[in-house]
Amino acid sequence: MRFSKTLMMSALVVLIGSTATIAQPRKPVAAQPGPAAKSTSATDKKAISKACSDQATAKGLHGKERKTFRSACKRNGGKAA
């Protein structure tokens, strides 16, 4: 008897907690205009990526440093930050 009361109370607590979470209104995601908003062709993107890769190779970057550098470089349109 004691076990079933504990089980029912636990289920009630979980139900109340999940209902409160589900009932929260969702915030709309606003579009963030930025450099990526420009329309670039696939050819331009490949050229930018190649230029950033070449710059990273010239600097001797590997691993996480290379990934971070290339990401920032591509956001700047192929120019090192």
Backbone bond lengths (Angstrom), bond angles and torsions (degrees), N, CA, C in turn:
res aa  C-N    CA-C-N  psi(-1)  N-CA   C-N-CA  omega(-1)  CA-C   N-CA-C  phi
1 M - - - 1.446 - - 1.529 110.44 -
2 R 1.305 115.88 -43.61 1.453 120.04 -178.76 1.541 110.49 -65.51
3 F 1.311 116.86 -38.02 1.463 121.86 179.72 1.524 110.91 -63.16
4 S 1.313 117.85 -41.63 1.462 120.47 -177.65 1.525 111.22 -69.32
5 K 1.343 118.81 -33.04 1.466 120.93 176.82 1.530 109.62 -67.45
6 T 1.311 116.18 -42.02 1.456 120.50 179.23 1.521 110.56 -63.97
7 L 1.304 115.94 -42.00 1.449 120.64 179.03 1.525 111.43 -64.15
8 M 1.324 116.81 -43.52 1.464 120.58 179.54 1.524 110.99 -65.55
9 M 1.320 117.98 -39.70 1.461 120.84 179.39 1.539 110.51 -66.74
10 S 1.312 116.44 -39.86 1.472 120.30 177.81 1.524 110.68 -63.20
11 A 1.318 116.54 -43.95 1.466 120.69 178.71 1.522 110.60 -62.30
12 L 1.329 117.67 -39.32 1.459 121.78 179.53 1.532 110.64 -65.01
13 V 1.319 117.13 -42.62 1.460 121.04 179.65 1.528 110.34 -63.55
14 V 1.316 117.02 -43.45 1.468 120.83 178.79 1.516 110.36 -63.55
15 L 1.310 117.54 -42.40 1.458 121.65 179.96 1.525 111.41 -62.97
16 I 1.314 117.17 -44.50 1.467 120.57 -179.98 1.526 110.16 -65.47
17 G 1.323 117.66 -42.97 1.459 120.88 179.99 1.514 112.71 -64.14
18 S 1.324 117.19 -41.89 1.460 119.79 -178.59 1.525 111.21 -72.29
19 T 1.317 117.93 -32.57 1.460 121.12 178.45 1.520 110.27 -66.10
20 A 1.321 117.10 -40.90 1.459 120.53 179.56 1.525 110.62 -64.63
21 T 1.302 116.96 -37.35 1.454 120.72 179.56 1.522 111.10 -69.34
22 I 1.296 117.44 -42.95 1.463 122.03 -178.63 1.524 111.24 -68.96
23 A 1.325 118.09 -33.09 1.449 122.25 -174.44 1.529 113.34 -76.62
24 Q 1.316 118.99 -10.85 1.450 120.67 -179.27 1.521 110.04 -68.63
25 P 1.345 116.78 135.26 1.463 119.68 -179.65 1.523 110.34 -68.77
26 R 1.303 115.37 147.00 1.459 120.72 179.05 1.516 109.49 -86.45
27 K 1.319 115.02 140.90 1.451 120.16 178.41 1.519 108.29 -87.09
28 P 1.328 117.60 132.75 1.460 119.12 178.62 1.525 110.48 -68.46
29 V 1.296 115.69 142.44 1.458 121.53 178.95 1.519 107.75 -89.83
30 A 1.317 115.18 118.52 1.462 119.84 -179.02 1.526 109.46 -83.13
31 A 1.306 115.29 141.09 1.459 119.67 176.83 1.517 108.43 -70.08
32 Q 1.305 115.74 132.77 1.458 120.19 -178.73 1.520 109.04 -107.08
33 P 1.323 116.23 103.70 1.456 117.58 178.62 1.522 109.79 -69.17
34 G 1.291 115.65 143.73 1.462 119.60 -179.53 1.505 109.57 -166.17
35 P 1.311 115.82 -166.98 1.459 119.00 -179.30 1.526 112.75 -61.20
36 A 1.333 116.92 -28.94 1.461 120.31 -179.15 1.525 111.64 -73.90
37 A 1.339 117.34 -11.97 1.458 120.98 -178.44 1.530 111.66 -71.13
38 K 1.335 116.63 -19.17 1.464 119.58 178.16 1.514 108.76 -67.50
39 S 1.307 115.73 142.23 1.460 117.33 177.85 1.526 108.53 -85.10
40 T 1.320 114.33 122.73 1.464 119.94 178.30 1.518 107.79 -122.39
41 S 1.287 114.39 143.39 1.459 118.96 -178.74 1.525 109.55 -78.55
42 A 1.306 115.73 166.79 1.463 121.48 179.52 1.523 110.42 -62.65
43 T 1.312 116.32 -35.29 1.468 120.76 179.59 1.527 110.18 -65.95
44 D 1.336 116.36 -42.48 1.468 120.45 178.58 1.530 110.72 -63.94
45 K 1.319 116.50 -41.73 1.459 120.31 179.85 1.523 111.34 -62.97
46 K 1.328 115.97 -39.79 1.469 119.87 178.59 1.528 110.42 -65.31
47 A 1.317 116.72 -41.07 1.461 120.97 -179.71 1.526 110.72 -64.79
48 I 1.333 116.78 -41.59 1.462 121.42 178.77 1.520 110.02 -64.56
49 S 1.330 116.38 -45.25 1.464 120.96 179.78 1.520 111.19 -61.70
50 K 1.327 116.98 -41.83 1.467 121.87 179.39 1.523 110.24 -64.17
51 A 1.338 116.51 -43.76 1.464 120.45 -179.93 1.528 110.65 -62.16
52 C 1.322 117.09 -41.13 1.463 121.16 179.70 1.529 110.84 -67.90
53 S 1.324 116.75 -38.65 1.461 120.53 177.40 1.525 110.79 -63.84
54 D 1.329 115.82 -42.33 1.465 120.04 179.58 1.530 110.72 -63.71
55 Q 1.323 116.78 -40.76 1.462 120.22 178.79 1.531 111.08 -65.40
56 A 1.331 116.89 -41.10 1.466 121.06 179.23 1.525 110.50 -64.98
57 T 1.333 117.12 -38.93 1.462 121.44 178.00 1.520 110.45 -65.42
58 A 1.332 116.09 -42.26 1.464 120.61 179.71 1.528 111.27 -62.46
59 K 1.318 116.67 -33.04 1.466 120.70 178.89 1.521 112.15 -83.07
60 G 1.322 116.94 -9.08 1.463 120.86 179.66 1.518 113.12 74.05
61 L 1.318 117.33 31.21 1.468 121.14 -177.91 1.523 110.62 -84.42
62 H 1.321 115.13 143.33 1.459 121.95 177.84 1.517 109.16 -140.74
63 G 1.310 116.24 156.23 1.467 122.22 172.97 1.512 113.14 66.94
64 K 1.333 114.68 -136.33 1.458 121.54 -174.43 1.531 111.64 -63.78
65 E 1.336 117.16 -37.60 1.460 120.27 179.50 1.525 110.76 -62.59
66 R 1.325 116.09 -40.93 1.472 120.59 178.97 1.528 110.68 -64.54
67 K 1.336 116.07 -44.49 1.463 120.82 -179.25 1.532 110.15 -61.61
68 T 1.326 116.66 -44.92 1.462 120.96 -179.79 1.526 110.73 -63.84
69 F 1.327 116.38 -44.52 1.464 120.73 179.48 1.524 111.22 -61.17
70 R 1.336 116.31 -48.09 1.476 119.97 -178.42 1.521 111.33 -62.40
71 S 1.316 116.94 -38.91 1.465 120.49 179.44 1.524 111.00 -61.60
72 A 1.326 116.02 -48.50 1.463 120.06 179.32 1.525 111.19 -65.36
73 C 1.320 116.27 -39.29 1.465 121.65 179.83 1.533 111.04 -62.27
74 K 1.329 116.02 -45.84 1.477 119.64 -178.76 1.528 110.74 -66.20
75 R 1.335 117.49 -34.90 1.459 119.84 177.15 1.516 111.25 -65.34
76 N 1.339 117.35 -28.45 1.460 122.35 179.72 1.526 112.24 -91.52
77 G 1.285 117.55 10.72 1.459 121.18 177.11 1.513 114.94 75.72
78 G 1.327 117.29 27.93 1.454 120.99 177.06 1.511 113.73 97.68
79 K 1.325 116.36 4.38 1.467 120.41 179.12 1.521 108.14 -105.54
80 A 1.315 117.25 133.89 1.455 121.44 179.33 1.527 109.75 -63.45
81 A 1.317 115.72 141.86 1.479 119.50 -178.51 1.502 111.44 -78.11
